[in-house]
């Protein structure tokens, strides 16, 4: 019984960090995607996991949010610097295309989660 509950808890925890089964995923993200700050954009929409990716020195494509934990929009340089300072990311991927594809799925998941039409 305890093992079954542990498996359910692990599955729920995975939902907080990864959307679906992304192709090219090297390492799952370590940011709770269900508890992101919301930033109101000039067009009236909200941003929670607005993101960008960059290649690190190991050749992985690192997907990072450009919304800071305190709800500020970051430049690409600030987002990369925050990654190197905290180690927080939305996922590590084999290619830029894999990171971009996942970023789009993450965007769609967040829009559904926050009821954005």
C-alpha positions as CSV (number, residue, x, y, z in Angstrom):
1,X,0.0,0.0,0.0
2,X,2.8,2.4,0.9
3,X,4.6,1.6,-2.4
4,X,1.5,2.4,-4.4
5,X,1.1,5.8,-2.6
6,X,4.8,6.6,-3.2
7,X,4.3,5.9,-6.9
8,X,1.3,8.2,-7.1
9,X,3.2,10.9,-5.2
10,X,6.2,10.5,-7.6
11,X,3.9,10.8,-10.6
12,X,2.2,13.9,-9.2
13,X,5.6,15.4,-8.5
14,X,6.7,14.7,-12.1
15,X,3.7,16.7,-13.4
16,X,5.0,19.7,-11.5
17,X,8.3,19.6,-13.4
18,X,7.8,18.0,-16.8
19,X,5.0,18.2,-19.4
20,X,4.5,14.9,-21.2
21,X,7.4,12.8,-22.4
22,X,9.5,15.3,-24.4
23,X,11.7,14.0,-27.2
24,X,15.4,14.7,-26.8
25,X,15.1,15.3,-23.0
26,X,18.5,14.7,-21.3
27,X,17.4,15.9,-17.9
28,X,14.0,17.0,-16.6
29,X,13.5,20.5,-15.3
30,X,13.8,21.3,-11.6
31,X,11.4,24.2,-11.4
32,X,7.8,23.6,-10.3
33,X,5.9,24.7,-13.4
34,X,2.6,24.7,-11.4
35,X,3.7,27.4,-9.1
36,X,5.2,30.1,-11.3
37,X,4.8,33.8,-10.8
38,X,2.5,35.5,-13.2
39,X,3.6,38.6,-15.1
40,X,1.1,40.7,-17.0
41,X,2.3,41.6,-20.4
42,X,1.5,44.9,-22.3
43,X,-1.0,43.0,-24.5
44,X,-3.0,41.8,-21.4
45,X,-1.8,38.2,-21.5
46,X,0.2,36.7,-18.7
47,X,3.7,35.1,-18.8
48,X,4.7,32.3,-16.4
49,X,7.3,30.2,-18.1
50,X,8.2,32.5,-21.0
51,X,11.5,30.9,-21.9
52,X,14.6,30.7,-24.1
53,X,17.4,28.1,-24.5
54,X,21.1,28.2,-24.9
55,X,23.8,25.6,-25.4
56,X,26.1,24.9,-22.4
57,X,29.7,23.8,-22.5
58,X,28.6,20.1,-22.5
59,X,26.6,20.6,-25.7
60,X,23.2,20.3,-24.0
61,X,20.5,22.8,-24.9
62,X,19.3,24.3,-21.6
63,X,15.7,25.7,-21.4
64,X,15.4,28.5,-18.9
65,X,12.5,30.8,-17.9
66,X,12.8,34.5,-18.7
67,X,10.4,35.2,-15.9
68,X,12.3,35.4,-12.6
69,X,11.1,33.7,-9.4
70,X,10.0,37.2,-8.2
71,X,8.0,37.9,-11.3
72,X,10.3,40.1,-13.4
73,X,10.9,39.7,-17.1
74,X,14.6,38.8,-17.7
75,X,16.9,39.5,-20.6
76,X,18.5,36.5,-22.2
77,X,21.8,37.3,-20.4
78,X,19.9,37.7,-17.0
79,X,18.2,34.3,-17.6
80,X,21.4,32.6,-18.4
81,X,23.2,34.2,-15.4
82,X,20.3,33.1,-13.1
83,X,20.7,29.5,-14.4
84,X,24.4,29.5,-13.6
85,X,23.7,31.1,-10.2
86,X,20.8,28.8,-9.1
87,X,21.0,25.7,-11.4
88,X,17.3,26.0,-12.1
89,X,16.0,25.1,-15.5
90,X,13.0,23.8,-17.4
91,X,14.9,21.0,-19.0
92,X,18.1,20.0,-20.7
93,X,17.8,18.7,-24.3
94,X,19.9,17.1,-27.0
95,X,19.1,19.8,-29.6
96,X,17.8,23.4,-29.9
97,X,14.8,22.0,-31.8
98,X,13.9,19.6,-29.0
99,X,14.1,22.4,-26.5
100,X,11.9,24.7,-28.7
101,X,9.3,21.9,-29.2
102,X,9.1,21.3,-25.5
103,X,8.9,25.1,-24.8
104,X,5.9,25.2,-27.0
105,X,4.2,22.3,-25.2
106,X,5.0,24.0,-21.9
107,X,3.5,27.2,-23.1
108,X,0.3,25.3,-24.2
109,X,0.1,23.5,-20.8
110,X,0.5,26.8,-18.9
111,X,-2.2,28.5,-21.0
112,X,-4.6,25.6,-20.2
113,X,-3.6,25.6,-16.5
114,X,-4.2,29.3,-16.1
115,X,-7.3,29.3,-18.3
116,X,-5.9,31.5,-21.0
117,X,-8.0,31.5,-24.2
